[in-house]
Amino acid sequence: MSTHNRMRKVGEVMSSTSSDVDSSLAGYVVSYAQNREDRIIEGFFPDIESGTYVDVGANEPEDDSVTKIFYDKGWSGINIEPSPRLYVKLKNERKRDTNVNLGVSEKSGTLTFREYKNHGLSTFSQDVKAEHEKQVSEKTSEYQDYDVAVLPLKDILKKHLKNDHIHFMKIDVEGYEYNVIKGNDWTVFRPELLCIEANHVIKEWRTLLTQAKYTLALNDGLNEYYLREESLFRQKYFDYSNTMLLSGVMINPGVAKRIMIGQEDRQNLENYSSIIGKLEAKNNELNVKYSNAILELNQKKNIKKQIKNLYDSMDQKILSTIERKGRSHGRKKTSLSVDVDTMKNSASFKDLLESAKKYDAKSFYNYHAIKNPKKIHYRIIEGVYKTSRNIVFKGLKSSYKTIKKVRGVNNEE
């Protein structure tokens, strides 16, 4: 599987709800937010399947996102982000959401926005900018200042909110929280739950929430969570132990991806091991067949060698026979030549002599061929021997009888 497909599969599993999460992440709970804010907020809304949120200072659509898990579960809402670059990401990935490229303040106008290399620290606050200038770090050494249009929160909500009910609102604007809270009409737009970054309060804003009848429900060390007066019943839904400790090991997306990839790699390794085992078994089977084939081939070579030895032995026997018959025939031919004149008028005898001459020529050739053997010489000799032997020796036998009779007649005369 390609890296792209693997990461897509990991993303699909991580985006699934806790009820159908992939077994490879069983026992783990993925949080996309900076300080697990998304899982804390989730604990206040166990009864809501598809709600509405407002994210002021939305940042990335996934990294350090408080609304990612809710969007994946079917929620939707408004993402307000002054950075054009981050706004484009939100617009591309949050099709169901309303994404607004504006800043939020207590009144409309234009403000200078400082976007740091670490965009999570970007701010409109002059006080925060001054603090970072006094204590420059790697995160704040690089930045860009540019003007951004700003509107009060109530105006943005009035224009873009599709219904009056907001389940939760997150505000993270790096020291500009007072201005954001001041710019809302809390009698009209009343989120059930507020999550506000509260570790660095530039201007006290808590009194504004108290006046709007919001009650502090939880402080996680970085953020404060407020319930509106009419939604205090949600306090009983939230149990920190069950939500943050007993529901599973809380991990960030990077760890979740490594776990998923590790699980997939282990599964692939098991599959490859199984395949290797089958290939090894097949290889062993082929080795046995190969060994048997080699044994059979050697046996055939031995048989071929034995046949060759048999052929050689037969050749020697044929050679001996031809030599013996040749010597015997030579003696008979010598004695026969004495009486040729007396039998020159015998047609049958002349024919026998011609056959004997042919036989002598073939015998002479075969004799020298055996002295310098070739692979096909046995076939040549066998052909000559079989075709000549029966004819010639039968003829010689008849000739011998005839000669014997002729000698007997001469003796009587």
C-alpha positions in Angstrom: 0.0 0.0 0.0 1.3 3.4 -0.9 2.1 6.0 1.7 -0.8 8.2 0.5 -3.3 5.4 0.8 -2.0 4.4 4.2 -2.3 8.0 5.5 -5.8 8.3 4.0 -6.9 5.1 5.8 -5.4 6.3 9.0 -7.3 9.6 8.7 -10.6 7.7 8.0 -10.1 5.6 11.1 -9.1 8.5 13.3 -12.2 10.4 12.1 -14.6 7.7 13.1 -16.7 7.9 16.2 -15.7 6.1 19.4 -18.4 3.5 18.8 -16.9 2.2 15.6 -13.2 3.0 16.0 -10.8 0.7 14.4 -9.5 -2.1 16.6 -5.9 -0.9 16.1 -6.8 2.2 18.2 -8.8 0.3 20.8 -7.9 1.6 24.2 -6.9 5.0 22.8 -8.7 8.3 22.5 -7.5 10.8 19.9 -7.5 14.5 20.8 -6.7 17.0 18.1 -6.8 20.0 20.4 -3.8 21.6 22.1 -4.8 20.6 25.6 -7.5 18.0 25.0 -10.2 20.7 25.0 -12.2 18.8 22.4 -12.6 15.7 24.6 -13.4 17.8 27.6 -16.2 19.6 25.6 -17.4 16.3 24.3 -17.9 15.2 27.9 -20.5 18.0 28.4 -22.6 16.9 25.3 -23.1 13.1 25.4 -26.7 13.6 24.3 -26.1 15.7 21.2 -25.4 13.8 17.9 -25.3 16.9 15.6 -24.7 20.2 17.2 -23.5 23.7 16.4 -20.2 25.4 17.4 -18.5 28.7 16.9 -14.7 28.8 16.9 -13.1 32.2 17.3 -9.5 31.9 16.4 -10.0 28.6 14.6 -6.4 28.1 13.5 -5.8 24.8 11.5 -8.7 22.6 10.4 -7.0 19.6 12.1 -3.8 20.5 14.0 -4.6 22.0 17.4 -8.3 22.1 16.4 -11.0 22.0 19.0 -13.8 21.4 16.5 -12.2 18.6 14.4 -13.8 15.6 16.2 -17.2 17.3 16.2 -17.1 18.1 12.5 -16.2 14.4 11.9 -19.2 13.3 13.9 -21.6 15.5 11.9 -21.6 18.8 13.7 -21.1 22.1 11.9 -20.6 25.7 12.7 -18.7 28.9 12.1 -14.9 29.1 12.0 -13.5 32.7 12.3 -9.8 33.0 11.4 -8.0 36.3 10.4 -5.0 34.5 8.7 -5.7 34.3 4.9 -3.5 31.2 4.7 -5.3 29.3 7.5 -8.7 30.5 6.2 -7.9 28.8 2.8 -7.2 25.5 4.6 -10.4 25.8 6.5 -12.4 26.6 3.4 -10.9 23.6 1.6 -11.4 21.0 4.4 -14.5 22.3 6.2 -17.1 22.3 3.4 -20.0 21.9 5.7 -18.8 24.8 7.9 -19.1 28.6 7.4 -15.6 29.9 7.3 -15.0 33.6 7.9 -11.7 35.4 7.1 -12.1 38.3 9.6 -10.7 39.4 12.9 -13.0 39.9 16.0 -13.1 42.9 18.2 -15.5 45.1 20.2 -16.2 47.3 17.2 -15.8 47.2 13.4 -12.6 48.6 11.7 -9.1 47.6 10.7 -6.4 46.3 13.0 -2.8 45.2 12.5 -2.5 41.5 12.8 0.9 40.0 13.6 1.2 36.4 12.3 4.1 34.5 13.8 5.9 31.6 12.3 4.2 29.6 15.1 0.8 30.8 14.1 -0.8 29.7 17.3 0.8 32.8 18.9 -0.5 35.3 16.3 -2.4 38.2 17.8 -4.0 41.6 17.5 -3.0 42.5 21.1 -0.4 45.3 21.3 0.5 44.1 24.8 1.3 40.6 23.7 3.3 41.8 20.7 5.4 43.9 23.1 6.0 41.0 25.4 7.2 38.8 22.6 9.5 41.6 21.4 11.1 41.7 24.9 11.6 38.0 25.0 12.3 36.8 21.5 12.2 33.1 21.0 12.4 30.8 18.0 8.6 30.8 17.8 8.3 34.6 17.8 11.5 35.6 15.9 9.8 35.5 12.5 6.5 37.2 11.9 4.5 39.2 9.4 2.4 42.3 10.1 -0.6 43.1 7.9 -4.0 44.8 8.3 -7.1 42.8 8.8 -10.8 43.9 8.8 -12.4 43.3 12.2 -16.1 43.1 13.2 -17.9 42.6 16.6 -18.7 39.0 17.3 -22.5 39.8 17.4 -22.4 41.1 13.8 -20.6 38.1 12.5 -23.0 35.7 14.3 -26.0 37.7 13.1 -24.8 37.4 9.5 -23.6 33.8 9.4 -25.3 31.8 12.2 -28.0 29.6 10.7 -29.9 29.1 13.9 -29.9 30.9 17.3 -28.7 27.9 19.2 -25.0 27.4 19.8 -23.9 24.4 21.8 -20.3 25.6 22.4 -18.0 28.5 21.6 -14.2 28.4 21.8 -12.3 31.7 22.1 -8.5 31.6 21.7 -7.2 35.0 20.5 -3.9 35.4 22.4 -4.6 38.2 24.9 -7.5 39.8 22.9 -10.2 37.8 24.7 -11.7 40.9 26.5 -12.4 42.6 23.1 -14.0 39.5 21.6 -16.3 39.0 24.7 -17.1 42.7 24.8 -18.3 42.6 21.2 -21.0 40.0 21.6 -24.6 40.4 22.5 -24.9 37.8 25.3 -28.7 38.2 25.5 -29.1 37.0 21.9 -26.2 34.7 21.2 -25.7 32.5 24.3 -23.6 29.4 23.7 -24.4 26.6 26.2 -20.7 26.2 26.9 -17.7 28.6 26.6 -14.1 27.4 26.4 -11.7 30.4 26.8 -7.9 30.3 27.0 -7.2 31.8 30.4 -3.5 31.3 31.2 -2.6 34.8 30.1 -5.2 37.4 30.9 -4.2 40.9 29.5 -7.5 42.6 30.5 -9.9 41.0 32.9 -12.9 39.5 31.1 -14.4 37.2 33.7 -16.7 39.9 35.1 -18.2 40.2 31.6 -19.2 36.6 31.7 -20.5 36.8 35.3 -22.7 39.7 34.1 -23.9 37.5 31.2 -24.9 34.8 33.8 -22.2 32.3 33.0 -20.7 30.1 35.7 -17.2 28.5 35.8 -17.6 24.8 35.4 -13.9 23.6 34.9 -10.3 24.9 34.7 -8.0 22.5 32.9 -4.9 24.5 33.7 -4.9 26.3 30.4 -8.6 27.0 29.6 -11.6 27.9 31.6 -15.0 26.3 30.8 -18.2 28.3 31.5 -21.8 27.1 31.4 -24.7 29.5 30.8 -27.2 29.7 33.6 -29.9 27.8 31.7 -27.5 25.0 30.8 -26.0 24.2 34.3 -27.6 20.8 34.1 -24.8 19.8 31.8 -22.4 19.9 34.7 -23.8 16.5 35.8 -23.0 15.0 32.4 -19.4 15.8 32.7 -17.2 13.5 34.8 -13.5 14.3 34.5 -12.4 10.8 35.6 -14.6 9.0 33.0 -13.9 11.5 30.3 -10.2 12.1 30.7 -8.9 9.0 32.5 -11.1 6.0 32.1 -12.3 6.3 28.5 -8.8 5.4 27.2 -5.3 6.6 26.8 -5.5 10.2 25.4 -3.1 10.6 22.5 -2.6 13.2 19.8 -3.0 12.6 16.1 0.7 12.1 15.4 0.9 9.3 18.0 -2.4 7.8 16.6 -0.9 7.8 13.1 2.2 6.0 14.3 0.1 3.5 16.1 -2.0 2.9 13.1 0.9 2.5 10.8 2.7 0.3 13.3 -0.4 -2.0 13.5 -0.6 -2.1 9.7 3.1 -2.9 9.4 2.7 -5.7 12.0 -0.2 -7.1 10.1 1.7 -6.9 6.8 4.6 -8.6 8.5 2.3 -11.4 9.6 0.9 -11.7 6.2 4.4 -11.7 4.6 5.5 -14.3 7.1 2.6 -16.5 6.2 3.4 -16.1 2.5 7.1 -16.8 3.1 6.1 -20.0 5.0 4.0 -21.2 2.1 6.8 -20.4 -0.3 9.3 -22.2 1.8 7.1 -25.3 1.9 6.7 -25.1 -1.9 10.4 -24.7 -2.2 11.0 -27.8 -0.1 8.5 -29.7 -2.3 10.3 -28.6 -5.4 13.7 -29.5 -3.9 12.3 -33.1 -3.3 11.1 -33.3 -6.8 14.4 -31.9 -8.1 16.3 -34.5 -6.1 14.1 -37.3 -7.4 14.6 -36.0 -10.9 18.4 -35.9 -10.5 18.2 -39.5 -9.1 16.1 -40.6 -12.1 18.5 -38.9 -14.5 21.5 -40.6 -13.0 19.7 -43.9 -13.2 19.0 -43.2 -16.9 22.6 -42.3 -17.4 23.7 -45.6 -15.8 21.3 -47.5 -18.0 22.6 -45.6 -21.1 26.1 -46.4 -20.0 25.2 -50.1 -19.6 23.5 -50.1 -23.1 26.7 -48.5 -24.5 28.8 -51.2 -22.9 26.4 -53.8 -24.3 26.7 -52.3 -27.7 30.6 -52.3 -27.4 30.5 -55.9 -26.3 28.3 -56.8 -29.3 30.6 -54.9 -31.6 33.5 -56.9 -30.4 31.6 -60.1 -30.9 30.6 -59.1 -34.4 34.2 -58.1 -35.1 35.5 -61.4 -33.9 32.8 -63.2 -36.0 33.6 -61.2 -39.1 37.4 -61.8 -38.7 36.8 -65.5 -38.1 34.4 -65.9 -41.0 36.7 -63.8 -43.1 39.7 -66.0 -42.5 37.6 -69.1 -43.1 36.1 -67.6 -46.2 39.6 -66.7 -47.4 40.8 -70.3 -47.2 37.8 -71.6 -48.9 38.2 -69.0 -51.7 41.8 -70.1 -52.2 40.9 -73.7 -52.6 37.9 -72.8 -54.7 40.0 -70.8 -57.2 41.8 -74.0 -58.3 38.6 -75.4 -59.7 37.1 -72.3 -61.2 38.1 -73.2 -64.7 36.4 -76.6 -64.5 33.2 -74.8 -63.3 33.3 -71.7 -65.4 30.3 -72.8 -67.4 28.2 -73.1 -64.2 25.9 -70.0 -64.0 25.0 -70.7 -60.4 28.5 -71.0 -59.3 29.5 -67.7 -61.0 26.7 -66.0 -59.1 28.0 -67.3 -55.8 31.4 -66.1 -56.6 30.1 -62.6 -57.2 28.3 -62.6 -53.9 31.4 -63.8 -52.2 33.4 -60.9 -53.7 30.8 -58.4 -52.5 30.8 -60.0 -49.1 34.6 -59.7 -48.9 34.5 -56.0 -49.8 31.9 -55.3 -47.0 33.8 -57.4 -44.6 37.0 -55.5 -45.3 35.2 -52.2 -44.8 33.5 -53.3 -41.6 36.8 -54.6 -40.2 38.5 -51.2 -40.6 35.4 -49.4 -39.4 35.5 -51.3 -36.1 39.2 -50.5 -35.8 38.2 -46.9 -35.8 34.7 -47.1 -34.2 32.0 -44.4 -34.6 28.7 -44.0 -32.8 26.8 -45.3 -35.7 29.2 -48.1 -36.7 27.2 -50.7 -34.8 24.2 -49.9 -37.0 26.3 -50.1 -40.1 27.8 -53.4 -39.1 24.5 -54.8 -37.9 22.9 -53.9 -41.3 25.8 -55.4 -43.2 26.0 -58.4 -41.0 22.3 -59.2 -40.9 21.8 -58.7 -44.7 25.0 -60.4 -45.8 25.3 -63.1 -43.3 22.2 -65.0 -44.2 22.6 -64.6 -48.0 26.4 -65.0 -48.2 26.8 -67.8 -45.7 23.9 -69.7 -47.1 25.3 -69.2 -50.5 28.8 -70.3 -49.4 27.3 -73.3 -47.7 25.5 -74.2 -51.0 28.7 -73.5 -52.8 30.7 -75.7 -50.5 28.3 -78.6 -51.1 28.5 -78.0 -54.8 32.3 -78.0 -54.8 32.3 -81.1 -52.7 30.1 -82.8 -55.2 32.2 -81.5 -58.1 35.4 -82.8 -56.4 33.7 -86.2 -55.9 32.9 -86.4 -59.6 36.4 -85.5 -60.6 37.9 -88.1 -58.3 35.7 -90.8 -59.8 36.8 -89.8 -63.2 
